[in-house]
């Protein structure tokens, strides 16, 4: 079965909108988005996030900065947003220009406002299993897996990818759900030998059709995080046509993981404002 991430994300966003209306907090929660430079994809992503805020009833403020801004100036802006009481969440749109150390800037974000869950304090809290703001894409993937009704506990999960944004936090969330986790990457020897053992296979390396029929165990859940553009078309890291008849559940590209990332961002912003929304997800 195809996991319809767009439909699941839309339902979560509707639930969040209803929560905001019921509690009469529309436009009382604020998200600051910091956008550096003119990267077209980044501008599209930011516009999508602003649109989602508007639909749910969250205020959004976009700070558009030139690509030659210094790291010191960027940190000063983050520090001012940390102190601003009308800002509940801060999102630094990645990637940043090469002259800026992105992680150092992210680490200046107050962990209670770090709605991407990427600051060192939130990384530490996730590793320890403490309550914290978690990275949006891995959090969304856990919701997609939960939608299948399959219990993660006791399953063998293989994560292909080791990025700070997806791969590493994905491993942590699966561990916290009591899965047995193997972490691979694009340079892993005998990749197919390892991935073909997975009950749950999550692929996030950014390599078109890296995963084919030989990589997938029959009946596995396959989550494709990859977004690869070629000739104005989008492709995943998984060869969907090959794998769809082997997997029990699979996400498409597009329409799988992507919509869930924004839905989880919205939930993180509301959580950062101090509201308990577990029952709305």
C-alpha positions in Angstrom: 0.0 0.0 0.0 1.1 3.5 -0.8 1.5 5.8 2.3 -0.2 9.0 1.4 1.9 11.5 3.2 0.0 14.5 1.7 -3.3 13.2 3.1 -1.9 12.4 6.5 -0.2 15.8 6.7 -3.4 17.6 5.7 -5.3 15.9 8.5 -2.6 16.9 11.1 -2.7 20.5 9.9 -6.5 20.5 10.1 -6.3 19.1 13.7 -3.8 21.9 14.6 -6.0 24.5 13.0 -8.9 23.3 15.1 -6.7 23.3 18.2 -5.7 26.9 17.5 -9.3 28.0 17.0 -10.7 26.1 20.0 -8.1 27.7 22.3 -8.6 31.2 20.7 -4.9 31.6 20.1 -4.9 32.4 16.3 -2.2 34.9 15.5 -0.9 34.7 19.2 1.8 32.3 18.3 4.8 33.6 16.3 7.3 31.9 14.0 10.4 33.8 12.8 12.0 32.4 9.6 15.5 33.6 8.7 16.2 33.3 5.0 19.7 34.1 3.7 20.5 34.7 0.0 18.6 34.0 -3.2 18.5 30.2 -3.4 15.3 29.5 -5.4 14.5 26.2 -3.6 14.9 27.9 -0.2 12.5 30.6 -1.2 9.9 28.0 -2.3 10.3 26.1 1.0 9.9 29.3 3.0 6.8 30.3 1.1 5.3 26.9 1.7 6.0 27.2 5.4 4.5 30.7 5.6 1.4 29.5 3.8 1.0 26.6 6.3 1.3 29.1 9.2 -1.4 31.3 7.6 -3.7 28.3 7.1 -3.3 27.2 10.8 -3.5 30.6 12.4 0.2 31.1 13.3 1.9 34.5 12.8 5.0 34.3 10.6 7.8 36.8 10.2 10.3 36.3 7.4 13.7 37.9 7.7 15.3 38.1 4.3 19.0 38.7 4.4 21.7 39.2 1.7 24.0 36.3 1.0 27.0 38.4 2.0 25.8 38.8 5.6 28.5 38.0 8.1 28.2 35.3 10.7 28.5 37.8 13.4 25.5 39.8 12.1 23.5 36.6 11.7 24.2 35.5 15.2 23.2 39.0 16.5 19.8 38.6 14.7 19.3 35.2 16.3 20.1 36.5 19.7 17.6 39.3 19.3 14.9 36.8 18.2 15.7 34.7 21.3 14.9 37.7 23.4 11.8 38.7 21.6 8.7 37.6 23.6 6.4 37.6 20.6 8.6 35.0 18.8 7.9 31.4 20.0 9.8 29.6 17.3 12.9 30.3 15.2 13.7 28.6 11.9 17.0 29.1 10.1 16.4 28.1 6.5 19.2 25.8 5.2 21.5 25.8 3.3 23.4 28.9 4.3 26.2 30.5 2.2 29.5 28.7 2.4 31.2 31.4 4.5 28.8 30.8 7.4 29.2 28.0 9.9 25.5 26.9 9.9 25.8 24.7 13.1 27.4 27.5 15.1 24.5 29.8 14.2 21.9 27.1 14.9 23.5 26.5 18.3 22.8 30.1 19.2 19.1 29.5 18.8 17.3 29.1 22.2 16.6 25.4 22.4 13.0 26.2 23.5 12.5 28.1 20.2 14.5 25.7 18.0 11.6 24.4 16.0 13.9 22.4 13.7 15.3 20.5 16.7 18.9 20.9 15.4 20.7 22.9 18.1 23.2 21.0 20.3 21.0 21.1 23.3 18.1 19.5 21.5 20.4 17.0 19.9 21.6 16.1 23.4 18.1 15.9 24.8 17.0 13.6 22.0 19.9 11.3 22.6 19.0 11.1 26.3 15.3 10.6 25.5 14.3 13.8 27.2 11.2 15.8 26.1 12.4 18.3 23.5 11.7 19.8 20.1 12.6 17.1 17.6 13.8 17.4 14.0 10.7 17.7 11.7 11.5 15.2 9.0 12.3 12.2 11.3 9.3 13.1 13.5 7.1 13.1 10.4 8.5 9.7 9.3 7.6 8.2 12.7 4.0 9.4 12.1 4.0 7.8 8.6 5.1 4.5 10.1 2.5 4.7 12.8 -0.2 5.3 10.1 0.4 1.7 8.9 -0.5 0.2 12.2 2.8 -1.7 12.4 4.4 -1.6 15.8 8.0 -0.4 15.7 9.1 -2.1 18.9 11.1 -5.2 18.2 11.4 -4.5 14.5 14.7 -4.3 12.6 15.0 -0.8 11.1 17.7 0.2 8.6 18.4 3.9 8.1 20.5 4.7 5.0 21.9 8.1 5.5 23.7 9.8 8.4 22.9 13.5 8.0 22.4 15.7 11.1 18.9 16.7 9.7 17.5 13.2 9.0 19.8 10.2 9.3 21.2 10.6 12.8 18.0 11.8 14.6 16.0 9.1 12.7 18.2 6.5 14.4 17.6 8.1 17.8 13.8 8.1 17.4 13.7 4.5 16.2 15.9 3.5 19.2 13.6 5.3 21.5 10.7 3.3 20.0 12.7 0.1 20.9 13.6 -0.9 17.3 16.9 -2.6 16.6 18.6 -0.1 14.3 21.3 -0.4 11.7 22.7 2.8 10.2 24.2 2.6 6.7 25.2 5.3 4.2 26.2 5.6 0.5 29.6 4.2 1.1 28.5 1.1 3.1 29.9 -2.1 1.7 27.4 -4.8 0.8 24.5 -2.3 1.2 21.9 -4.7 -0.2 22.9 -7.4 2.2 22.0 -5.1 5.1 19.0 -3.3 3.8 17.4 -6.6 2.7 17.2 -7.6 6.3 15.1 -4.5 7.3 11.5 -4.7 8.4 11.5 -0.9 8.2 13.8 0.7 5.6 14.3 4.5 5.6 16.5 6.0 2.8 17.8 9.6 3.0 21.0 10.0 1.0 20.0 12.1 -2.1 21.0 9.5 -4.7 18.4 8.7 -7.4 17.2 5.1 -7.4 20.0 3.9 -5.0 17.6 1.3 -3.7 16.1 -1.3 -6.0 14.5 -4.7 -5.8 17.6 -6.5 -4.4 17.8 -4.1 -1.4 14.3 -4.7 0.0 12.9 -7.5 2.1 9.5 -8.7 1.0 6.8 -7.1 3.2 9.0 -4.3 4.4 7.9 -0.7 5.1 9.9 1.6 2.8 10.2 5.3 3.5 11.9 7.3 0.8 13.2 10.7 1.9 15.2 11.4 -1.2 14.4 14.4 -3.5 16.4 14.3 -6.7 15.6 16.6 -9.6 16.4 15.5 -13.2 14.9 17.0 -16.4 12.3 18.9 -14.3 11.1 15.7 -12.7 11.4 14.5 -9.1 12.9 11.1 -8.2 13.4 9.4 -4.9 16.3 7.4 -3.6 14.1 4.3 -4.0 13.2 3.0 -7.4 9.4 3.1 -6.7 8.3 1.0 -9.7 10.7 -1.8 -8.8 10.0 -1.8 -5.1 6.3 -1.1 -4.8 5.3 -4.7 -5.4 7.7 -6.1 -2.8 7.1 -3.6 0.1 4.0 -3.9 2.2 3.9 -0.1 2.5 5.9 2.6 0.6 6.0 6.4 0.3 5.9 8.0 -3.1 8.1 10.9 -4.2 6.7 13.5 -4.2 3.7 13.3 -1.8 5.3 11.1 0.9 7.7 12.5 3.4 7.8 16.1 2.2 4.3 17.3 3.3 4.9 15.7 6.8 8.0 17.9 7.4 5.9 21.0 7.2 3.1 19.5 9.3 5.6 18.6 12.0 7.1 22.1 11.9 3.7 23.5 12.6 3.3 21.2 15.5 6.7 22.1 16.9 5.9 25.8 16.7 2.7 25.3 18.8 4.6 23.1 21.2 7.3 25.8 21.5 4.6 28.2 22.5 3.9 26.0 25.5 0.8 24.0 24.3 0.3 20.2 24.7 -0.8 19.0 21.3 0.0 15.3 21.5 -3.7 14.3 21.2 -3.9 16.4 18.0 -1.3 14.4 16.1 
